Amino acid sequence: MKTLKLTSIILFSFLLLSLKIGDIKNEYKVPFVNSVTSNDLDFDGDIDLIFGHNYNFITEWGGISFLDNLGYGYYYLLDSVFLYGGQTVIYSANIIGDEYPEIVGQYYDGQQSNAAIIEINNGNYDISYYPMCENLTHFNIGDISGNNSIDFAFISNNDYLWGIIYNDGTGNFSEPEYYDLDYPPLNIACADFNDDGRDDVVIADYIIEVYFSTENGFEQQLLGYAIPWSSGYKILPSDFDNDGDIDVIVTATSNSNHSNVYMFENLGNNQFYEHPYFEFTPFCSYAQISDFNNDSLPDIIFIDWDHSELIIYYNIGGFQLEYDQNIDVDNLGYQLGSLDCNDFDGNGFNDIVTIISTQMTLPYNVIILFNDGEGNFLPDPITNSTEISENITNIKTYPNPFNDKVNFDFSNIQCSEINLSIYNVQGSKVFDLTTKCQKGCNNLLSWNACDFNNNQVEPGTYIAFVQIDENFYKLIKLIKN
């Protein structure tokens, strides 16, 4: 094990996100991005975003960045850490058993791939490295040992093997254990299929099989076969029929430009029933599972490789998929990449974040689509404050740019309370302003360009994050001379 203590590493200027202040708020510029996941990293009730970056040999940078959800789906770059290696998949979970979740990526040391566990600690980061294998293809996380801690399971397509590193419960991991395979694995996932408190392991290529975790080792069981020469495997463990048991859903693409969904129903007692596979066109490169219409049945969202759009097939029960919904994305000619689903704006419905491109030449390369609960995915966060949203444009900010004081005039806003949080370009909060509103009076807030310690802030760009009656937000760009 190697442990590295880092202070905050802020991405240099061209790595900062491009925000459209006061306009459509779903487009971001994230450099060389390769993967995305989400979690509430700071326990403030809002879902934050985590991006994995490819290593770029020109900038000599790669790693993981964190975007803080300032509320209702408005994001700002918080920080980043350096990791050498392409972050094809990242996770966020409680690894070391403390209060806050950690972030898991991968680090290549020149010889083998390591699990990199990033512990967030008041702006500093403890990063621990644990070896997995050479020629890593994919890895996943789960409580395989049954000790209420997260272990890592991994595969190597080149070496025809899978393996595990076990967590002792405090975030320290064992040496890897390896298991040989007779085929080159393409995907791996973990879930507790028999409700015994131990996560089991599913591995997929043209052979799909489960390894049940027991105190005495693993019990191997064949689930079924995919169409030969398929690719793009994605294992999606899920209670697909809402009966309390975790089923196995596997998506793949065939060489005939069709996409297939293989569905294995969990019957209990380590038994599965293989339903007829679901086949559709077009060819899709990526899949994720999420309940978009709150009917307790997980739906499947795909990325259409040919047309660069998102496709949702809705789960109608009985292991049946129906009604494909196509979501057009203005991706400027680039193909979509990884995606993640979560309730980013807090309206109770799962939204979508997707990567358009790893490139920096685009005006934006990450977008969020907000679910209104009625089958529409919109560019603006969905809030419940329509009255305030109609009047929010009445906010006046002056002077801007400013020297030692900026004013915010809310005299035309009918509300009870206004709160402003002032952030610097690194995403750190520097000051708070709050006022109780009086009807028929001028409601004016002023910031004297000082921080919490009453020290003048440096010249530069700042963001005023406006909260009105705890249910509406607006971003205002400020320039201090």
N, C-alpha and C positions, 0 to 999 in steps of 0.2 A: 504494500500500500504506500502511496505517496500522497502527501497532503500539502496543498499550496494555499497560503494566505494572501489574498489580493485586496487592494483597495478598489474602489469603483473605477472601472475602465469605461470611459465615455467614448462612443464612436465619434471619430473626427467629423468635421462640419458637414461633408457631403453625405454622411451616413444618417443625418437627422431626418426625421419624417417630414414630409411636406403636408401641412395641414391646410385645409380650405376653411379659414376662419369665417364663421357666420354664414356658410354656404352649405352645399351638400356635404355631409360629414361621414363619408364611408370610403374615401380613397386615401391610401397611404403609400409612401415610398419607403420601402425597406430593402436594404442592399443585399444582393446575392443570397436572397432568402431561399430556403430549400424545404422547410417543414414548419408546421405550426401546431400548437396545442393551446389549451386554456385552463385556467384555474383561478381561484381567489387567493392570490399569493399573500395578500396583506390582511385578509379577514375583515374587509370593510363591507362585505355584502355584494360587491361588484366583481364580475368575471374579468380577469386580466388576460392579456395575450402574451404568448411566449413563442418566439421565432428561432428556428435553427438556421444557421447561415453556412453556405459553402465557403471553403477556404479559397481566397483569391490571391494568386501569386503576384499580382501587381501591387496590391495594397498590403499584402502579407498579413491579412486579417481574416479570421473566421471565428465562429463561436455561436453564442446565444444572446439574444436581446429580450428585454422585458418591456411591455407596453402597459402602463397603468391605466385602468379604467377609472376616469375621473367621475364617472356617474352616467348612467343611462346610455352607455355605448359610445362615449366620447373618450378617445385614447390619446395618450401622450407618451413619447419615449422616456422611459425611466432610467434604464441603465443597460450595460452589456458586459459580457465577460468573454475572454479569449479562450478558444479551444481549437486545437489543430485537428483538422479532419472534417469531412463533409457530414453535416447533421441531417441524415436522411430520415431520422425519426427521433422525436424527443417526447419526454413524459414529464408529468408533474404529480407527485404523490408524497405522502408522509413516509420517508425512508428511515430516518434515524429515531423516530418515536417521540419527537418534541411536538410543540404546538403547531408550527407552521409547516406547509409542504415544501419539499425540495424539488429541484429540477434535475432531470437526468438526461444527459446527452452522451456522446461518445468522443473519445480522444485517441488519436493514433500516435503512437510513440516512435514510429519508424519501423516497428517489427510486428506489432499486434494492436488490435483494437481494445480499448479499455472503457468500462462504464465510468462516466464522469458524473459525480454527484455534487451538485452545487447547493450549498446551504447558505441561505440569505441571512445575514447577521448585521443589521443596522447599517446598511450601506457597504459593508465588507462581505467578502465571500470566501467561505472555506470550501475548497474543491478537493475531493478525494478521488483517486483513480484506482480502479480494480480491473485486472486483466480478464478478458473473455476469451478471445481466440484470434488467430490469424485469419485473414480472408473473411471477415465478418460480413454476412448478408443482411441479417435483420436480428433485432432483439425485442423482447417484450418483458413486462413486469407482472408479478403476482406473488401471492403468499403460498408458495409451493410446499414449504416445509410444515405449514400449519402452526407457526409460532407467532402469528399476528404481526408479521413484518414482511416487507417486500423483498423478494428475491428476483434475480434476473435470469431469463431463459433466452438462449441465442442459437442461431444456426449458421452454418457455413455451406454455401452451395458448392464451392470448389472442392471442399474437403469431405463432403458427404457425411456431415456430423451435426449433432445438436448438443447443447450442454447447459449447465446451470452453475451460477455462483450463489451461494446461500448467505443470507443475512442473519447474523447472530442475535438480532433484536435491537442492537444499538447503532446500526449503520456500518458495522464492520463485516466484511465479506470473506468467504472461504476461497480457497483456490478452486479453479474451475473443474467441474466433472464433465467428461465427454462421453457421448454415446454415438456409436457408428450407425449409419443408415445405408440402405442399399440403393438410394436414389438421391439426387441433388435437391435439397429442400429449398423452397422459395419464400415461405412465410411461416411464422410461429405466433401463437397467442396463448394466453393463460386464463382460466376461469374454473370455478368450482362446480363441476357438473353433477356430482353426487352428494352435495351438501354435507360433506364430512369435515369442513373447515380447512381443507387443503386444496389449493388451486391445482388443476390438472393442466396438461400441455397438449395443444393441438398443433400438428405440423401438416403442411399442405404442399404438394406438388401435384402430379397427376394421381398420386396416392394421397388420400386424406385419412389421417389416423389420429387417435387420441392416446395419450399416455397418462393413465390414472396414477396419481401420486399416493403412495401408501407408506407406512412406517418402514417397510422392508424393501422399498424401491419402487419401480414403475411397472404397471401392468399395461401392456400394449394391446390396442384394439383397433382393427380396421373399421373405418366408417364408410368409405366408398372410393370411387375413382372419378376423376375429372376426365373430360375429353382430352385425348393425347395431343401434345404439342400446344397446350394452352399456356398462357402467361399472365402476368399481372395479378397474381393471386393475392387476395386479401381475406383474412379470417376475421369474422365479426361475431364473437360470442355474444349472445343476447337471448333474453326471454322473449322469443319471437311470437309466441302464442299467449303470453301473459298468464301462464299457469303456475308460475313460481319456480320452474326449472330452467336452467340455462341451456339453450339450444346452440347448435353450431351452424352458422351461415358462412358460406365461402363463395366469394365472387372471383371470376376469372374471365379471360378473353380467349377465344379460340382463333386458330389461323384462318378461319373463314370469315373474319371480321364480325363475328357475333360475340355477344356477352352472355355469360351464363351465371346463374345463381344456384348453388347447390345447398339444399336445406335438409338438415338432419335433426329431427324432432327428438328431444330428450324424453324418454318414456319412464325414467327412473331405474334404479337398480343397475346402473351402468349399461343400460340398453338404449339404442337409438333406432329410429325409423327413418329411412331415407325416402324423402318425397321426390316426385319427378322434378328434375331440374327445370328452372325457368330460363328460357332463352329469348333474347331480344336483340335488335340492332338499334343503334350503331355500336361499333367497337368502343369500349370505354376503358380508360386507363387507370382509374382510381375509384374507390368506393368508401363510403362511411355510412354509419347507421345512426338514426336519430328519429325521435317521435316529433314530427313537425305539426301535427294537428291535434295533439293532446288527447288521443283516443286510447292511450296506454299500449298501443301496438307500434313497435319500432318500424320506421320506414327506411328505405335505402336511397341514398343520393349518390349519383355517379358523375364523373367528369367525362364528357364526350370528347374523345381524342381528335376526331375528325373535324367537328364543328365548333370546338371550344365553347361549349355551353354546359350547364348543369342540368341533369335529368333526375327527377325524383319519381320513384315508383312507390306507391302507397300500399301499406300492408292492410289488407281487408279481412284478415283472419283466416284460419285454416291453412296456413302456409301458402296463401295466395297473394300475388302482387298484381296490382291493377292501377290504372290511371297514371300514365306517365306525364309529368309536368316538366316542360322545358323552360329553363330560366336563361334568357339571353344575357350575355355579359359582353360589354364593349371592351374587348381586351386588346384592341389595337393590333390585331393580327398575330398575337402570341398565344401559345397554348396554355391552358390552365394546369396547375400543379396540385400540390397538396391542399387539403381543406380540413376544417374542424367545425363542429356544431355545438352551440351553447346559447344560453339566454344572455346575450351581451347587453341589451338595453333594459332588462328587468321587467318586461311586460308579461312574462309567463310563457312565452313561446320560444322555441329554439331557433336561433338565427344561424347564418352561415358566414364564415370567413374563408376566403380562398386566395391562393397565390396565382397571379397571372403570369409572372415571369420572374426569373432570378436576375434579370438584367437591370442595370441602372440607367439605361437610355430612355426609359419610359417616364412620363410625368407621374405615373403611379403604377405600382405592380402588386398591390394587395388591396382587396376590396372586402367590405362587410355588407351583407344583404340582410335586412331586418324583416322579420316575420311578423305580419300584422294579425296572425291568427285566422285569417280568412282566405288563405291560399295565395297571398301576395307577398313578394319579397321586395322591399323598398330600400332606397338609398339613404333614408333618414331614420334615426332611431324612433321607435314608437313609444310615445309617452301619453299620459292621460290628462294633459293640461292644454286642451285646445283653446281655452279662453286666453291664457297667457301667451300661447304661441302666436295668436293673432296680434298681440300688442308688443311682442318682444322687440320688434324693429324700432320701437320708440325710444329705446335706450340711446342716450347721447353720451359720447366720450370726448372730452376736450381738456387741455390741448393734447394732441397726439400726432406727432412725437412731443415729448415733454421733457422738462429739465428736473424740477424738484417736486412737482405735484401734478397728478392727473385726477380729473373729476368724472364721476359717473352720475348722470342725471336720469332718475327713474320717475320723474314727476307725472308721467302719463300712464304709469303701470298701476293697476288696481290689484293689490295683494297685501299679505300680512307681514311677510319677512323677506328680506333680500340678503343673500350671502355671496361674497366674492372671495375666491381663493386665488392668490397671485402665484404663478409658477415661473421659474426660469427655464431656459431652453434645455436644461438637463432633466426637466420634469420634477425638480424639487420644489416643494412649497416654500415660499419665502415670507408670505404674510396672509392674514385673513381680515376681511371686513364684513361686518354684519350690521343691519339696521332694521328696526321695526317700522313698518310703514304707517303713515297717517293719511286717511282719506282727505282729499281736498288740499293737501300740503305738498310742497316740493320735497321729494325724497332724493337727497343728494349724498353720495358717498365720495370721499376723497382719499387717495393714497399718496403719502408723502415720500414715496420711493425708499422707504426704510424696511429693514427686515425685522424679525421678531426680537432682535437684540437692539433695535433702534439705530442700526448702522445703515448708512446709505448703500444701496445696492449699486453694482457696477453698471455702466452704460451697456445697452444691448436690447435684445428682444425679450419680452415677457408676455405671458398669457394670463388674462383675467378670466377665470372660470366662474360663470354666474349661476347661482342657484336661487330659484324663486319659489317660495312656499314648498320647498323640499321635493319638487316634482318636475322641474324644468331647468335645463341648462343651456348656456350659450357661451361660446368662446370669443373673446375679444383680444386681438393682437395689439400689444403696446410696444412703443419704441421709446426707450429712455436715452436722451442725448448725453 
